[in-house]
Amino acid sequence: MRPSFETQLRQMNEIAKDKAKPDNTEEQRKKMDIVLDYQIEKAAERFETPEKTQATIFKLQKRKQKIMARLKEQLRQIDNPFEKEAVPEGANRVKYQDGKLVCTTAKGEQEITLGELLTDIEWGLNYYLDPNTVPRLIRKKYFIEQAKHEIMDLLDRQIMTNESQRESVDELKKEGYIKMIAQENQEQSGKYAERMVKNLLKKIAIDQDLDIEISDADAYQDMELKIDFIIKRKMAARGVNVETNDEDRIGIQFTSTDAPEIVHKKERQIRQAKKKLGREEKIQDIALVSIPLRQIQAMVQDWKRDKLPGGPDKLWNTATRAEIFGKVMKNFLAGEEIDQYVAKIQAKQLRAAA
């Protein structure tokens, strides 16, 4: 996102935290309302938007603050063995047995990896982790990932709301942001393919304990830099914060077609986007990855019938998984490392089929 917008969100977040305190007096609430009105007015001037746009952005920030408060309570409960967690409605139960996570599904018990547990959140699956058997660290990671996903969705909405109303943004980009808002919940093969590839890589990175991390690009990076997701070296734990910039990152633009005219168009877009690197985004490079993937929509619909752990990308065969991993990771890992992990992917698939 724009650094100036990130600063604005931090200021709004402080106000949202203060307003959420239960022991505020009437006088304190009135003063905070005055401060908020001033911040909204100044933000509208700075970003050249109507004041109601900034008021909407603040409401979204309040929702993010509530998610953080919920996470804090969830983590507190984990650390208090005498408190009983509520079982979310419709959640699949997960227990820890013989060193493995085991999930109860519509088709019986099934092993689920940590990577699957964390990435299935993006496919709308909900899990209840048995507090008597599942290690505390795994339960904490799950709640943190849930919060990160929800906060990232709200952050994207804030960015799209702001950019689509700015007077200084050209009309084509405004239309692009408005289109992104309209298509948030639409089912599209391209969006599915991107999500499947990203989550496949996330799972491999988590389950094979790679020294890399796959993170989502925000709406601004998507529009301005043509980035779908980001690969970066692991750093110190950042908890739930999704609004920070890290060093040593490569942006990936993914396309599921090899049509020359589309690939050439995306290459031109990336050449233009690279000129912006270093000014606002701490990203070292942007790489285009083209892998023809067929029948994505049909695969997603097949998976939705039972919604088993692992998401629709679990339906890909070993060759497709290895091809995706190899083509994307050649931008980040040495050839020998890629070969080693491809061999692990193939071995795991063989074990699952046995």
N, C-alpha and C positions, 0 to 999 in steps of 0.2 A: 504494500500500500504506500501511498505518499507519506514521507516522514512527517510532514505538517499535519496530515490527517491522523496519524498515529499519536502525535502529541495531543491533538484535540481529544481523541478518545481517552487518553490517560487522564486528562483534566475532567472529562465527563464522568469517568469511572470513580474518581475521588468524590465527586458530588453525589453520585449514586450510592456509594458506600456510606457517606455521612447521612443521607436521607433515609437509609434503611435501618439506622440505629433505633432500637425500640424505645430508648429512654430519652429521645429528643423532646425538649419542651416546645410549647407553642411558639414562643419567641424565637427559638433556634430554627424551627421549621420555616417561619416567615423569612428569616435572614437567608436561609439556604435557597428559598424560592427566588429571592432577589438575585442571589449569586447565579443561580441557574438561568434566570431570564437574561442576565448580562452575558453569560457565556454563550447562550444560544444566539443572541444578537451579534456578538463579535464573530462567532463562527460563521454566521450567515454572510457577514461582510467579507471575511477572509476567503471563504470558498465560493462566494458569488452565488448563493442559493437563497431561496425564500426561507424565512425563519421557521416555517412549519416543517421544512425538510430537516433542519437541525433538531427540532423537537422530536421528530420521528426517530432520528438517530439516537437521541438520548433515551427514548423509550426502549429501544433495542439494547442499549447499554445496561439499562435496569434489568432486563431479562438475563443478560450475561452475568450480572452481579448475583441474581437469584440462583443461577446454576452453580456459581462458585460457593455460595452459602450452602447449597444442598450437598456439594462435594465435601465441603468441610465437615458437615454433619455425618456423612457416610464414612469418612476416614476416622472420625471420632468413634463411631460405633464399632468399627473394626478393631480399634485399640481397646475397646471395653468389652471383654468377653461375657459380661453379664447382660448386655443388651441384645435383644433379639431383632434381627433384620426382617423387615416386611418382604413378603414374596411378591414380586411384580406380577400383575395379571398377564397370563399368556406366556410367561417366561419358561424357557427350557431349563430344567435343573441340571447342574453340572457338579460332579463330585470328583475327588482326587483319590485314585485307587491304583495301587501297585506302581506308583511313580508316574501315572498318566492321568490326564483330565478325561473324564468320561461323561458324555452328555446323553440325557434321555430324550429321544426324538419320537416322532410318530411311527418310525420303523424300528423302534427298540433302542438299546444302548449303542453308542458309537463313540469312538475315540475322537477327541477334538484337541488340536494343538493350541498353544498359546497364541500363535499368529492368527489362527482362525478365530479364536475367541475375540481378539481385539479388532480384527477387520470386519467381522460379521456385523458389527455395530452399523457400518455404513450401508448394509443391506436390510436394515430394519429389524434384525434379530435381537431378541432380548434374552439374557441368561440370568438365572439365579445361581450364584456360586455357594455351595453348601459350606457354611461357616465352620462346621465341625471337621471337614476334611480338606478343603481347598486352602492352601497356604495364604497367609495374610498378604504377602507381597503380590501374589497374583490377583487377589481381590482388589487391592489398592490400584494396581495397574489397570484393571478393568474399569473401575469407577472413574479414574483419571482420563482414560481414553474416551469414555462416554461423554464426559464434560467437554473435552477438547473438540470432539465432533460437533456437539451442539453449539459451542461457542464459535467455531469456525463458520458454521452455517449463518449465524447471526452477524459475524464480522463481514462476510461476503455481502449480506443484505445491506449492511451499513455502507460499505464501499459503493455498491451499485446505486443505492439511494442518493448518495452524495454526488457521485460522478455524473449520473443521469440528469442532475438538476443544475450543474455548474454552467454559468454563462460562458466561461472561457474554453470549455470543452467543445470540440467541433461536432457538428450535427451527426456525422456518421458514427462517431464513437458514442454519442448520447443514445442514438438508436440501438447501438450494440448493447449498451448496458440495460436499456429498457427491454430488449429482447431476452437478455440473460435472466432478468427478473421474471418475465412471462414464461420462460421455459424451465424454471427451477424444478418443477414437479412433473415435467413431461418425460415420457419414455422415448428415448432415442437410441438407435444402435451405436452411434458414435460416442455418446456419453457412457453407455454401458461398456463398450470396448475399452475406453480409457480407464474406467473404474476397475474393470476386471484385471487389466494389465497392472495398474498401480497396486491393487490389493494383492495380486500374486507376488509381486516384488516385495511388498511389505512383509508378507508371510514368510517368504524365504529368508529375508534379512533377520526377522525375529527368531524363527525356528532354527536357523543355522548359525545364529549369533554372529552375523557379519558385522564388520566395523563400519557399517553404513546405515543410514536412516532414510526412509522414503517419507516425504511430507507433502501435504497438499499445497498447491499454489493458490493464492487468494484471487479474488475476482479482478483486482487491478493487474496482477501479474499475468493473468490469463488474457486480458484485453490488450494491455500495453506491450507485454513481452512475448506473448503467444506461448506461454508455459502452461503445461497441464499438471505436472508435478515436479518435485525437486528431489535430487539425490544429494545427500551431504554426509560428511564424516561424522561419526558419533562424537558428542561433546559431553560436558557435565550435565547431569539431569536438570531439565528445565520445568519439571512438573507439568502444569496444565497450560502454561503461557504459550499462546500461538501467535503473539504479536511481536516476536523478536526476530532479529536478523542474525544469521550465523555466517561464519566464514567458510570457504572451501565448499561451495555449492555449485551444482550444475543443474540448469533447468532443462526439462525434457518436454518437447513437443511431440506428441504421439499421433500417428494417423494409421487407421486400419485399412488403408488402400495403397496400392502401388501404381495407380493411374498417373502417368507422367505429368499431365497438366496440373493435377492437384498437388503432387509432390513438388513440382517446380514453383507453384504459387506459394506453398508453405516455406520453401527455401528462400524465396525473395522476402517474405515476411520476417523470417528469422534474421536475415542479413540486416534488415532495418532495425529490428529489435536489439541486436547486439550493440548498436551504436549508443543505446541508452544505458548499457551496463556500466556500473561504477558511479553513475550519477545518483541514483535513488535506490538501487537494489544491490546488495552484496552477493552477487552471483557471478561466478567466474566465466561461465560459458553457457550457451544454449545449444542443444543438440536435437536434430530431427531424427526420429526413429519411425520407419515405415515397415509395418508387418501386415500383409494381407490376412484378415481374419473374417471368415465367412459365418453366416447363420448365427450372428450374435443374438439377435432378437429371439430366435427360436430356442437358443440355449438358456437364455434368461427365463423364458416362459416355462421351459422344462424344469428348471430348478425351482421355480415358484410353486410348482404343484405340491412339493413336500417341504421346501425350504430347509433342507438339511444343512448342518454346519459346513462351512468352507466356502459358501457362495457359489455362483455359477461358474467361476473360473476353475472350480474343482472338476468340472466336466471336460476340460481340455486334456488331451492325451499327453504323454511324456514328451514327445517330439515338439509339440507346440509350446509347452512350458519351457523346455530347454532353449528353443529358438528365441522366445521372448526374453528370457533372462540373458542370454548371450548377446543379443543385439542391443539391448539397453545398457547392460553393464560394461560393454566394451568402451564406453565413454568414461568409465570410472575404475575398473579393475584390470589387472594384467591378465593376459591370455591364459597363463597357467592357473591363476585363481579361478577364472571362469570355468575352465575345464574341470577343476576339482568340484566345484559346486554343481555343475551340470551332472556329474557322475553321482553326486548325492541325491539330486532330484530324481534321476533315473532309478537309483536303488530304492528310494522311498516308494516310488510308484509301483515297483515290482513287489515290494512287501505288502502294499495295500491290496494288490490284485491277487496275492496268494491266498 
